[in-house]
Amino acid sequence: MKRNLILLFLAAICLYASAAPKNPKSFVVNTEKLGKSVLGFAGTTPVEIYVVDGRIDKVVPLKNNETPEYFQKVLDSPIFSALKGKTVKEASEVQLDAVSGATWSSKAVIENIRLGLKQAAKKSK
């Protein structure tokens, strides 16, 4: 009886430890739903924002229907790298600039990033 209680107790501890978040300051925000009304030239331009230990690790563009030639200008710009290493609060204060020649696409990406950072601020509290 005593042995069964000990085993049950150990199993409960293991179950709790595996279900508990490993690092609550690390998460990913996906803007597919958040930015569904944010349109670039050819549709939505969702992103994922990776937060690791409370800092932006990377911002990744997700599948979109933008013209590849023009979207490449956005990819080549500092939009996706400017926030790396910043806290969510610091990143929220960074002024990202639209890309000449890909204005609609870049403005939509910037708006998705803004929405994602707003959501990330809620998660990191």
C-alpha positions as YAML, in Angstrom:
chain: A
units: angstrom
residues:
- id: 1
  name: MET
  ca: [0.00, 0.00, 0.00]
- id: 2
  name: LYS
  ca: [2.73, 2.42, 1.02]
- id: 3
  name: ARG
  ca: [4.74, 1.49, -2.10]
- id: 4
  name: ASN
  ca: [1.70, 2.14, -4.35]
- id: 5
  name: LEU
  ca: [1.19, 5.57, -2.81]
- id: 6
  name: ILE
  ca: [4.82, 6.46, -3.39]
- id: 7
  name: LEU
  ca: [4.63, 5.29, -7.02]
- id: 8
  name: LEU
  ca: [1.40, 7.25, -7.52]
- id: 9
  name: PHE
  ca: [2.99, 10.34, -6.01]
- id: 10
  name: LEU
  ca: [6.07, 10.03, -8.26]
- id: 11
  name: ALA
  ca: [3.88, 9.52, -11.33]
- id: 12
  name: ALA
  ca: [1.89, 12.65, -10.45]
- id: 13
  name: ILE
  ca: [5.11, 14.68, -10.11]
- id: 14
  name: CYS
  ca: [6.37, 13.44, -13.48]
- id: 15
  name: LEU
  ca: [3.04, 14.24, -15.13]
- id: 16
  name: TYR
  ca: [3.01, 17.74, -13.66]
- id: 17
  name: ALA
  ca: [6.63, 18.38, -14.67]
- id: 18
  name: SER
  ca: [6.01, 17.32, -18.26]
- id: 19
  name: ALA
  ca: [2.86, 19.46, -18.55]
- id: 20
  name: ALA
  ca: [4.37, 22.59, -17.00]
- id: 21
  name: PRO
  ca: [5.72, 25.14, -19.49]
- id: 22
  name: LYS
  ca: [9.49, 24.83, -19.84]
- id: 23
  name: ASN
  ca: [10.08, 28.52, -20.36]
- id: 24
  name: PRO
  ca: [7.06, 30.82, -20.21]
- id: 25
  name: LYS
  ca: [9.13, 33.60, -21.80]
- id: 26
  name: SER
  ca: [9.60, 31.55, -24.98]
- id: 27
  name: PHE
  ca: [6.75, 31.28, -27.46]
- id: 28
  name: VAL
  ca: [5.72, 31.90, -31.06]
- id: 29
  name: VAL
  ca: [3.06, 34.34, -32.24]
- id: 30
  name: ASN
  ca: [1.44, 33.52, -35.58]
- id: 31
  name: THR
  ca: [-0.48, 36.37, -37.25]
- id: 32
  name: GLU
  ca: [-2.52, 34.32, -39.73]
- id: 33
  name: LYS
  ca: [-5.69, 34.96, -37.70]
- id: 34
  name: LEU
  ca: [-4.63, 38.25, -36.10]
- id: 35
  name: GLY
  ca: [-3.88, 39.87, -39.45]
- id: 36
  name: LYS
  ca: [-6.49, 38.24, -41.64]
- id: 37
  name: SER
  ca: [-7.83, 41.66, -42.62]
- id: 38
  name: VAL
  ca: [-4.35, 43.11, -43.29]
- id: 39
  name: LEU
  ca: [-3.79, 42.96, -47.03]
- id: 40
  name: GLY
  ca: [-0.69, 43.47, -49.11]
- id: 41
  name: PHE
  ca: [-0.85, 43.80, -52.88]
- id: 42
  name: ALA
  ca: [-2.13, 40.24, -53.47]
- id: 43
  name: GLY
  ca: [-3.61, 39.18, -50.13]
- id: 44
  name: THR
  ca: [-2.57, 38.53, -46.56]
- id: 45
  name: THR
  ca: [1.08, 38.57, -45.48]
- id: 46
  name: PRO
  ca: [1.22, 36.69, -42.16]
- id: 47
  name: VAL
  ca: [4.36, 36.29, -40.08]
- id: 48
  name: GLU
  ca: [5.54, 34.31, -37.10]
- id: 49
  name: ILE
  ca: [7.39, 36.06, -34.31]
- id: 50
  name: TYR
  ca: [9.66, 33.82, -32.24]
- id: 51
  name: VAL
  ca: [10.30, 35.03, -28.69]
- id: 52
  name: VAL
  ca: [13.05, 33.24, -26.77]
- id: 53
  name: ASP
  ca: [13.80, 34.14, -23.16]
- id: 54
  name: GLY
  ca: [11.74, 37.32, -23.51]
- id: 55
  name: ARG
  ca: [13.60, 38.61, -26.60]
- id: 56
  name: ILE
  ca: [12.77, 38.51, -30.29]
- id: 57
  name: ASP
  ca: [14.73, 35.66, -31.84]
- id: 58
  name: LYS
  ca: [13.38, 36.01, -35.37]
- id: 59
  name: VAL
  ca: [10.46, 37.18, -37.48]
- id: 60
  name: VAL
  ca: [9.59, 34.79, -40.30]
- id: 61
  name: PRO
  ca: [7.26, 35.47, -43.23]
- id: 62
  name: LEU
  ca: [4.62, 32.82, -43.84]
- id: 63
  name: LYS
  ca: [3.13, 31.69, -47.11]
- id: 64
  name: ASN
  ca: [1.55, 34.52, -49.05]
- id: 65
  name: ASN
  ca: [0.46, 35.38, -52.59]
- id: 66
  name: GLU
  ca: [2.61, 38.46, -53.06]
- id: 67
  name: THR
  ca: [4.55, 38.72, -56.31]
- id: 68
  name: PRO
  ca: [7.85, 36.95, -55.51]
- id: 69
  name: GLU
  ca: [9.98, 39.62, -57.21]
- id: 70
  name: TYR
  ca: [8.47, 42.38, -55.07]
- id: 71
  name: PHE
  ca: [8.26, 40.36, -51.88]
- id: 72
  name: GLN
  ca: [11.97, 39.62, -52.24]
- id: 73
  name: LYS
  ca: [12.55, 43.37, -51.77]
- id: 74
  name: VAL
  ca: [10.76, 43.08, -48.42]
- id: 75
  name: LEU
  ca: [12.84, 40.03, -47.49]
- id: 76
  name: ASP
  ca: [16.04, 41.87, -48.39]
- id: 77
  name: SER
  ca: [15.08, 44.89, -46.28]
- id: 78
  name: PRO
  ca: [15.77, 45.22, -42.53]
- id: 79
  name: ILE
  ca: [12.09, 44.58, -41.70]
- id: 80
  name: PHE
  ca: [12.65, 40.94, -40.68]
- id: 81
  name: SER
  ca: [15.99, 41.48, -38.91]
- id: 82
  name: ALA
  ca: [15.55, 44.85, -37.17]
- id: 83
  name: LEU
  ca: [13.87, 43.40, -34.08]
- id: 84
  name: LYS
  ca: [16.27, 40.54, -33.37]
- id: 85
  name: GLY
  ca: [17.57, 40.60, -29.80]
- id: 86
  name: LYS
  ca: [15.13, 43.23, -28.59]
- id: 87
  name: THR
  ca: [12.58, 42.70, -25.84]
- id: 88
  name: VAL
  ca: [8.95, 42.74, -26.94]
- id: 89
  name: LYS
  ca: [8.59, 46.22, -25.45]
- id: 90
  name: GLU
  ca: [11.73, 47.51, -27.22]
- id: 91
  name: ALA
  ca: [10.63, 45.92, -30.50]
- id: 92
  name: SER
  ca: [7.23, 47.60, -30.21]
- id: 93
  name: GLU
  ca: [8.96, 50.98, -30.19]
- id: 94
  name: VAL
  ca: [11.05, 50.37, -33.33]
- id: 95
  name: GLN
  ca: [9.91, 52.36, -36.36]
- id: 96
  name: LEU
  ca: [9.94, 50.00, -39.35]
- id: 97
  name: ASP
  ca: [9.97, 51.64, -42.76]
- id: 98
  name: ALA
  ca: [8.10, 50.53, -45.87]
- id: 99
  name: VAL
  ca: [10.17, 49.35, -48.80]
- id: 100
  name: SER
  ca: [10.16, 51.45, -51.96]
- id: 101
  name: GLY
  ca: [8.94, 49.33, -54.87]
- id: 102
  name: ALA
  ca: [7.08, 46.96, -52.54]
- id: 103
  name: THR
  ca: [5.09, 49.46, -50.52]
- id: 104
  name: TRP
  ca: [1.83, 47.51, -50.13]
- id: 105
  name: SER
  ca: [3.57, 44.26, -49.27]
- id: 106
  name: SER
  ca: [5.96, 45.86, -46.79]
- id: 107
  name: LYS
  ca: [3.25, 47.92, -45.09]
- id: 108
  name: ALA
  ca: [1.15, 44.77, -44.66]
- id: 109
  name: VAL
  ca: [4.11, 42.87, -43.20]
- id: 110
  name: ILE
  ca: [4.85, 45.76, -40.83]
- id: 111
  name: GLU
  ca: [1.21, 45.81, -39.69]
- id: 112
  name: ASN
  ca: [1.31, 42.05, -39.09]
- id: 113
  name: ILE
  ca: [4.48, 42.47, -37.04]
- id: 114
  name: ARG
  ca: [2.81, 45.26, -35.05]
- id: 115
  name: LEU
  ca: [-0.22, 43.02, -34.34]
- id: 116
  name: GLY
  ca: [2.05, 40.13, -33.43]
- id: 117
  name: LEU
  ca: [4.07, 42.25, -31.02]
- id: 118
  name: LYS
  ca: [0.87, 43.44, -29.37]
- id: 119
  name: GLN
  ca: [-0.14, 39.81, -28.85]
- id: 120
  name: ALA
  ca: [3.39, 38.94, -27.64]
- id: 121
  name: ALA
  ca: [3.20, 41.72, -25.05]
- id: 122
  name: LYS
  ca: [0.05, 40.12, -23.64]
- id: 123
  name: LYS
  ca: [1.69, 36.68, -23.54]
- id: 124
  name: SER
  ca: [4.84, 37.89, -21.83]
- id: 125
  name: LYS
  ca: [3.01, 39.42, -18.87]
...
